[in-house]
Amino acid sequence: MTDSHPTARAARTARTRRLDATDLARVAVAAAIVAVLGLPGSFSVFGAVPITAQTLGVMLAGALLGPWLGALSMTVLLALVAVGLPLLAGGRGGVGVFVGPSAGYLFGWIVGAFVIGLIVHAGGRKPVVWRTLLGVVVGGILVVYAIGIPVQSLITRLPLAETALTSLVFVPGDLVKAVIATAVVTTLVRAYPRAFRRTWASARGAAAAPAPDRDGAPVA
């Protein structure tokens, strides 16, 4: 017996569809956006981990591209950083950043973008404000912190509790970035849904409007 439910069809398509040139271009653009957000530089407060605008790009990558492409875009960015390109805030680059206090946060970008995509596009449904905000907070803040703080504690040899406490300085700025990312995503859903390249399932299970993606069904 075949399953004709649109959400199931979208899930099967996501698993089987290969990357195309447009997918790769979107991945490159997302990585570039994160790099551009690092141009204003960074500053540190009570610690060695810099405060930057780049996590806003991570949130947008996961929410716009979906879990797999979002994670891939962050993997591409970090690979370019590893070979020496100065794409992190303050012009940082090279393998040295992956053994420094911020290493865990960088790897957290990959997992965070994936989790954001899963939550924002859960069930193949169109992104809504509450689910988008939940996704960027859980994936873009909690997941990144959950990976970043223990690694920072290990590298700096500070107690985990103390490291977590000093990391609270990041929270207000990250919450502002989460609100901005949510506003951008919900605006695009209304004004330019093709930016998502996916077909969404409606609340009643019928397929809703436009646009394919690596993580969604293609438009006919």
C-alpha positions in Angstrom: 0.0 0.0 0.0 1.4 3.4 -0.9 1.3 6.5 1.3 -0.2 9.5 -0.5 0.1 11.9 2.4 2.0 15.0 1.2 4.2 15.2 4.3 5.3 11.6 3.7 6.0 12.3 0.0 8.0 15.4 1.0 10.0 13.3 3.5 10.8 10.6 0.9 11.8 13.3 -1.7 14.1 14.9 0.9 15.9 11.6 1.4 16.3 10.7 -2.3 16.8 14.0 -4.1 20.4 14.9 -5.0 22.0 18.2 -4.7 21.7 20.4 -7.7 23.5 23.6 -8.8 20.9 25.8 -7.1 21.3 23.9 -3.8 25.1 24.4 -4.0 24.6 28.1 -4.8 22.3 28.5 -1.8 24.8 26.7 0.5 27.6 29.0 -0.8 25.4 32.1 -0.2 24.6 31.1 3.3 28.3 30.5 4.1 29.1 33.9 2.6 26.4 35.6 4.7 27.9 34.3 7.9 31.4 35.5 6.7 30.0 38.9 5.9 28.4 39.2 9.3 31.9 38.8 10.7 33.2 41.9 9.0 32.2 44.3 11.8 34.6 42.4 14.0 34.1 41.1 17.5 34.7 42.0 21.1 35.2 39.9 24.3 33.6 40.4 27.7 34.7 38.3 30.7 36.3 35.7 28.6 38.3 34.5 25.5 35.3 33.8 23.3 34.4 36.7 21.0 30.9 38.2 20.7 30.0 38.4 17.0 27.0 38.8 14.7 27.8 35.6 12.9 25.4 33.4 14.8 22.6 35.4 13.1 23.8 33.9 9.9 23.8 30.4 11.4 20.2 30.9 12.4 19.2 32.1 9.0 21.0 29.2 7.3 19.2 26.6 9.2 15.8 28.3 8.9 16.0 29.1 5.2 17.9 26.1 3.9 16.5 23.3 6.2 18.5 20.9 8.3 20.8 19.2 5.7 21.7 22.2 3.6 21.9 24.4 6.6 24.4 22.1 8.3 26.3 21.7 5.0 26.7 25.5 4.6 28.3 25.7 8.0 30.5 22.8 7.2 31.7 24.5 4.0 32.4 27.7 5.9 34.4 26.0 8.6 36.3 24.0 6.0 37.3 27.3 4.3 38.3 28.7 7.7 40.4 25.5 8.4 42.4 26.0 5.2 43.3 29.6 6.2 40.6 31.9 4.9 40.0 34.7 7.4 36.2 34.3 7.4 35.6 34.5 11.2 35.0 37.8 13.0 38.2 39.8 13.4 39.7 38.2 10.3 40.5 34.9 12.1 41.2 31.7 10.2 43.4 28.7 10.1 43.3 25.5 12.1 44.3 27.3 15.3 40.8 28.5 15.9 39.7 24.9 16.2 41.9 24.3 19.2 41.0 27.6 20.9 38.3 28.5 23.4 35.7 29.2 20.7 36.2 25.8 19.0 33.1 24.2 20.5 30.9 27.1 19.5 32.1 26.8 15.9 31.3 23.1 15.7 28.1 23.9 17.4 27.1 26.0 14.3 26.9 22.8 12.3 24.7 20.9 14.7 22.7 24.1 15.6 21.9 24.8 11.9 20.7 21.2 11.6 18.4 21.4 14.6 17.0 24.8 13.5 16.0 23.4 10.2 14.4 20.4 11.8 12.2 22.5 14.1 11.4 25.3 11.7 10.3 22.9 9.0 8.9 20.2 11.3 6.5 17.9 9.5 7.0 19.7 6.2 4.8 22.6 7.4 5.2 26.2 6.5 7.3 28.2 9.0 5.3 30.2 11.5 6.5 32.7 14.0 6.4 30.6 17.2 8.1 27.5 15.6 10.7 29.7 13.9 11.5 31.5 17.1 11.6 28.2 19.0 13.9 26.7 16.3 16.5 29.5 16.3 16.5 29.7 20.1 16.9 25.9 20.6 19.3 25.3 17.7 21.0 28.7 17.5 21.5 29.3 21.2 20.9 26.2 23.4 22.6 23.7 21.1 25.6 26.0 20.3 26.0 26.7 24.0 25.7 23.0 25.0 28.6 22.2 22.7 30.6 25.4 23.1 30.6 25.8 26.9 32.1 22.3 27.8 34.8 22.7 25.2 35.6 26.2 26.4 35.8 24.9 29.9 38.1 22.1 28.9 40.5 24.3 26.9 40.6 27.2 29.4 40.7 24.8 32.4 38.0 26.7 34.2 35.2 24.9 36.1 32.2 24.2 33.9 29.9 26.1 36.2 32.1 29.2 36.0 32.4 29.0 32.3 28.6 28.7 31.9 28.1 31.7 34.2 30.5 33.9 32.2 28.8 32.7 29.0 25.5 34.4 30.1 26.9 37.6 28.7 26.1 36.2 25.2 22.5 35.6 25.9 20.9 39.0 25.5 22.6 39.6 22.1 21.8 36.1 20.9 18.1 36.6 21.8 18.1 39.8 19.8 19.6 37.9 16.9 16.9 35.2 17.3 14.2 37.8 17.0 15.8 39.3 13.9 16.1 35.9 12.3 12.5 35.1 13.0 11.4 38.4 11.5 13.5 37.8 8.4 12.1 34.2 7.9 8.5 35.1 8.5 8.8 38.1 6.1 10.2 35.8 3.4 7.5 33.3 3.9 4.9 35.9 3.1 6.8 38.0 0.5 9.0 35.5 -1.3 8.3 31.8 -0.4 10.4 30.6 -3.3 13.4 31.5 -1.2 12.8 28.2 0.7 12.6 26.0 -2.4 10.1 23.6 -0.9 6.5 22.6 -1.0 4.8 22.9 2.4 2.0 20.7 3.7 -1.0 22.6 5.0 -2.5 22.1 8.4 -5.1 19.8 6.8 -2.5 17.8 5.0 -2.9 19.3 1.5 0.2 20.5 -0.3 0.7 24.2 0.0 2.6 26.6 -2.2 5.9 26.9 -3.9 9.4 25.7 -4.1 11.6 22.7 -3.8 14.6 22.0 -1.6 17.1 19.3 -0.7 14.9 19.0 2.4 11.6 19.3 0.7 9.6 18.4 -2.4 10.3 20.1 -5.7 7.9 22.4 -7.5 6.4 20.9 -10.7 
